Amino acid sequence: MKIEGSVAFVTGANRGLGAEYVRQLQARGASKIYAAARNPESVKTEGVVPIALDVTNADQIAKAIAECGDVNLLINNAGVVIGSGIMKENSLENAKAEFETNVWGPFNLSKGFAPALAANGGGVIVNVLSAVSWMTMKEVATYAMSKSAAWSMTNSLRLELARQGTLVVAVHPAFIDTDMAAGVDMPKTSPQQVVERTLDGVEAGIPEVLADDTAAFVKNSLPKHIETFYPRVSAPRP
Ligand SMILES: NC(=O)c1ccc[n+]([C@@H]2O[C@H](COP(=O)([O-])OP(=O)(O)OC[C@H]3O[C@@H](n4cnc5c(N)ncnc54)[C@H](OP(=O)(O)O)[C@@H]3O)[C@@H](O)[C@H]2O)c1
């Protein structure tokens, strides 16, 4: 699908990766961009249509779907990390909150927008996932669970929406240089690169975007993921 002339709907469009999606969609000539944010006044980009949308709010989702029937490119970008190990206090509450935004948000938006995408020629759904869809770390266990679930959901959407001609694109970045990873002292990928690779993938009709070398390494390590990512627990016990 060409970005030029497309009608895009971006969640979490006010900052971070979402704001970069908006910028590059504009640069590639999208004809209309619905910039969805919990606080639409925080969308500072000129020339877009701000939409009030908390992706955990069913009424706001229904309103957005009713008002934006011309969409042919849905970008499920909004996400949250609370950062909790499973054995930590409040981990269930944290996991549920992360699933509300990272799984049920894109689930409801994809399901709700699917008829409009079909009516508009099939279109594209982009789900912003993570390298931690394929591995985990103690500090972000519940977030990684949500991104693994969202990966499975993305694969299912791909199967179910193939007949209506909708391309479903999974985007897997490692750390990105945004507020979300501000406290992380590790190499980070620029939002520009993640978005450029995503939009190149959309235009080329590619279903999976490895946004950086780390994500590619994680994916390629899956056949040996126990030895690679969990070496201390991989040795046989006497
Ligand atoms: N940064 C990373 O290292 C990294 C790595 C891999 C994947 N990702 C994924 O990339 C995507 C974008 O994250 P980012 O790096 O841009 O993070 P960010 O800078 O923290 O921005 C998160 C965005 O999501 C929005 N958001 C959070 N909860 C929401 C909700 N319930 N409803 C609507 N919007 C909500 C935020 O809106 P408010 O301004 O209202 O809070 C903000 O616009 C996320 O899906 C994230 O999981 C990030």
The ligand as an ORCA input file, in Angstrom:
! r2SCAN-3c Opt
* xyz 0 1
  N      10.510      2.773     24.023
  C      10.888      1.507     23.911
  O      12.003      1.125     24.349
  C      10.003      0.510     23.203
  C      10.573     -0.691     22.753
  C       9.781     -1.612     22.074
  C       8.451     -1.327     21.837
  N       7.910     -0.138     22.290
  C       6.504      0.122     22.023
  O       6.423      1.270     21.192
  C       5.134      1.888     21.378
  C       5.310      3.381     21.595
  O       6.006      3.573     22.821
  P       6.970      4.830     23.059
  O       8.342      4.314     23.091
  O       6.603      5.937     22.157
  O       6.530      5.162     24.563
  P       6.165      6.552     25.274
  O       7.126      7.581     24.848
  O       6.036      6.212     26.708
  O       4.730      6.904     24.671
  C       3.647      6.068     24.938
  C       2.447      6.591     24.189
  O       1.342      5.691     24.415
  C       0.280      6.482     24.940
  N      -0.585      5.692     25.809
  C      -0.257      4.990     26.915
  N      -1.348      4.414     27.444
  C      -2.394      4.782     26.650
  C      -3.773      4.527     26.662
  N      -4.354      3.768     27.617
  N      -4.550      5.061     25.695
  C      -3.996      5.831     24.717
  N      -2.708      6.136     24.662
  C      -1.914      5.610     25.613
  C       0.934      7.639     25.665
  O      -0.003      8.667     25.865
  P       0.091      9.718     27.114
  O       0.947     10.858     26.627
  O      -1.325     10.107     27.360
  O       0.705      8.987     28.270
  C       2.021      7.973     24.660
  O       1.500      8.686     23.576
  C       4.491      1.154     22.565
  O       3.576      0.178     22.088
  C       5.667      0.461     23.236
  O       5.290     -0.669     23.989
  C       8.669      0.785     22.947
*
